[in-house]
Amino acid sequence: MNISINGSVLEGGGQILRNSVTLSALSGKAIHIHQIRNGRKPPGLKNQHRTGLQLAAEIASAKLTGATNGSTEIEFTPGALKTPGDFVADSVTAGSTTLLLQIALPLLLFASQPSKTPSRLTLKGGTNATHAPQIDYTENVFLPFVRRFFGIRTELQVNRRGYYPKGGGEVLFSVTPLSQCLKSFGLLERGNVRCIKGIAHFAKLPGHIGPSMVDGAKKLLSVRLAEDSSSSIPIEIQSRRERNDNTVGAGSGVVLWAELEGGGIIGGSAVGTKGIDASLLGEKAAQDLLRGLDAGGCVDEWLEDQIIIFMALAEGDSAILCGKGELQLHTRTAIWVAEQLTEARFNTEQLESGHTIIRCKGIGYRPSASSDIPC
Ligand SMILES: Nc1ncnc2c1ncn2[C@@H]1O[C@H](COP(=O)(O)OP(=O)(O)OP(=O)(O)O)[C@@H](O)[C@H]1O
């Protein structure tokens, strides 16, 4: 019988769908998801979600029903995971390529073990949108983190940026299948900030936009770091103008990240909107980063939810120190989904300092055909 997943629980967004389908494909358990994206207006599948479902169905040889735009109900019956290969998904609009990666990455890691041949995943759509990781965040925050702590090896190449609303971007991921279970990890010491880096990107806009975004971000960061007597922290933000003939629409954005002595990474970002002052955009990204740094965790509020699925699949006990205050709704939702579809168990501990530690006993996932994979 299908496992029923209520898509309106907690955050009620697309992440429930992505994590549920990925875990269904890995566990071989058929699922029925209803009330999809009930927490969003309008609810139901958008291009990006439908494309992600179709991509997962292809990789997992699954039977998929109900995956049309606007649909609030789907059924996903997984088959065998494909061997590493070439996969292409196109969300047609500016639908986020990085959210397509969220659904596909765990599947490609476990594609037909043991094999050292990487899968090539070409994702088309938006690369720098709001309410999703910008591709520069995925490249400089998410991927380095999962490489360092879970042993996940990927290469990323941005062939073309795709800005909202036209999209048209293209990114290529090369994903090396794991030759062992995902590693568990403990990261409870934040340490000082080693350096702050960033990218201010733009296309089809006047040339001064890039340096203005950089100045806006640097000014605010310098003032704040000086107040905290941390003015010796190096800040390196690049201005990157995209070639006009290699971008469909105009757009801009800033992604910043702070590398911590303990190995954690904190990101902050902002996406340009029509008419916004470039320097202000840089400041907004800096404010986002400072908010993440002030929270005092080893990961920012976004990375927090994006690593939950890997903690669930990893072998044994993982622990991560998160920022002060309540856990993000996205994080609590990811935990809920992982516990519905796997035997992984999470618990959270609120410290006197206000920080939260998430602990997880992961399942040490291996595909059933590959019980010889060491953990
Ligand atoms: N500024 C950001 N930086 C990094 N990651 C982000 C940022 N904003 C959102 N995300 C990530 O994007 C994902 C969004 O999940 P959500 O459930 O909101 O998806 P969704 O409903 O598909 O989104 P949408 O309604 O925008 O299509 C989460 O994993 C979240 O961590």
The ligand as an ORCA input file, in Angstrom:
! r2SCAN-3c Opt
* xyz 0 1
  N      17.938     32.756      0.206
  C      18.122     31.432      0.146
  N      19.353     30.908      0.160
  C      19.558     29.572      0.117
  N      18.548     28.671      0.047
  C      17.288     29.133      0.037
  C      17.011     30.534      0.077
  N      15.654     30.690      0.051
  C      15.115     29.445      0.000
  N      16.094     28.506     -0.013
  C      15.910     27.029     -0.044
  O      14.979     26.709     -1.063
  C      14.111     25.654     -0.633
  C      12.679     26.165     -0.800
  O      11.752     25.217     -0.331
  P      10.144     25.468     -0.435
  O       9.443     24.398      0.313
  O       9.856     26.884     -0.045
  O      10.000     25.247     -1.962
  P       8.912     25.641     -2.999
  O       7.536     25.669     -2.400
  O       9.198     24.715     -4.126
  O       9.308     27.103     -3.372
  P       8.512     28.036     -4.343
  O       7.164     28.287     -3.786
  O       9.364     29.271     -4.336
  O       8.460     27.315     -5.654
  C      14.522     25.304      0.782
  O      15.381     24.177      0.760
  C      15.303     26.541      1.269
  O      16.346     26.219      2.183
*
